[in-house]
């Protein structure tokens, strides 16, 4: 199936906005409504928009080495790793990163009113990122299977 000029133009304009908004939802899920699942679904929508706008041969070539399987497995392993990291404190899913100075989200939590500082979530932002990767890859794989199945290319 050949996409029209209108579909390609809309995809070119909207997909960066949709992908950026999905990443925003994933990264700010511990402070605002949203999180890994919702953001992953939005990112998958942006990827689906790009898949529909391109010919099936291009999409097949872009996803030929099982990149979605690797991303989905990485999201699952990362989430499990965050859960097991809490076992070092003898509690499953314990927030071991908050106030530890670890990487980006381990800075100290301010006293008093928190005005939405991004780095006060401890393990929650990491878990949102891993869930977002898993949901994005899973939903994108479903759309990919629909597009590349028999009859999906207009034949």
N, C-alpha and C positions, 0 to 999 in steps of 0.2 A: 504494500500500500504506500503510495507516494503522498507525503504531506504537502499541503498547500503553502503558498507564500505567507498567508495570514498566520497559519499555525506556527511556522518557523519564526516569524517575526515576533509573535506574542511570546513564544518560548524563549527567544533570545533576550527579550526585555524583562519578562517576569521571573525566569528561573533564578537569576542571581538574587533578586529580592526575596523569593520564597526560601532559598537555601540560607541566606543570611538571617532571616527571621526564625527559621528552624534552629539554627545554631544559637541564636539569642535565647530561645525558649529552653534549650538544653542547658546552657551555661548559667542561666538565672533561675533555674527551677527550684533551688533551695531558698530563694528570696521572694519569688513571685509565683502566681499560679502557672503551672506547667511542669516541666521536668523532662526526663529522658524519653518516656513513651510518647508524650505529646510532641516534643521537638523532633523525635525520630520519625514520627508520622508526617510531619510537615516537610522534613528534608526528603523523605521518600516521595512525597508529592512533587517536589521540585525535580527530582531525578526522573520520575515518571513523565513529567512534562517534557523533559529533554529526550527521553526514549521515544515518545510519541512523535516528536518533531523531526526525528532523524530516520533514515531508511533502515530496515531490518538488518541489512548487511553491515552497516556501520555499528549498530547496537550489538550485534553478534560479535563483531571484532573487538569492541570496547570491553565486553564482559566475558571473553573467551577463556580465560585462565582461572575461572572460579574465584574472582576477586570478592564477590559478595559472600561466598562461603568463608573466606579468610576473615573478612571484616566481622561477620556474624560470630564466628568462633572466637575472635579476639575480644569482642564485646562480652561474650559469656565468660571467658577465662578472666578477663579483667574484673568483672563484677564479682566472680567467685574469689579472686585474689583479694579484693577489698574486704569481702566478708571474712576470709580466713585471717587477714591482717589483724582483725579484731581479736582473734584467738590469742595473740601475743599478750593481750591484756586480760585473758581468761574469759572473755565474753564475746560470743559470736556477734558480728556487726558493731562492735564497740567503736566509737569515734576516736581512734588513736591519733589522728592527724591534727585535730583542733588544738590550737595553742602550742604546737610542737615545733614550728618553724620549718616544716617539711614543704619543700617546693612552693607552689603558688598559693595553695589554700590553707597553709598551716600557720599563718601569722596570728598573733594574739588577738583575741576577741576584745573589742573595746568595752569599757565599763559604761554603764548607763544605757541610753537609747542608742540602738544600732540603726544608723540611717541607711542601711542596705549595702554595707561593705561586702564586696564580692568574695573576699578571701576569708570569711568567717565560718564557712560551712564544714570544714574538716573533710570527712570522707564523702559527704553527700554530693558535692559537685562531681567527684570522680565516678561515683555510682551512676549519676545522671548521664555522664558522658558515655559510660559503657552500655547502659540500657539504650541510650539513643543510637549508638552504633548497631546494636543488635536489632532493634526495631526497624531502623532505616534499611539495613541489609535484608531483613526478612521480607518487608513489604516491597522493596525494590525487586527482590527475586520473584515474588508472586507476579508483579507486573511484567517482568522480563519473560516469565514462562507464558503468560497470556500473549504477549507480543510475538514471541518466536514459535508458538505452537502452530500446528497445521491450520492453515486458513488465516493466521494472523498477519501474513504478508500479502493478503489480497488474492491468494491463489486457491 
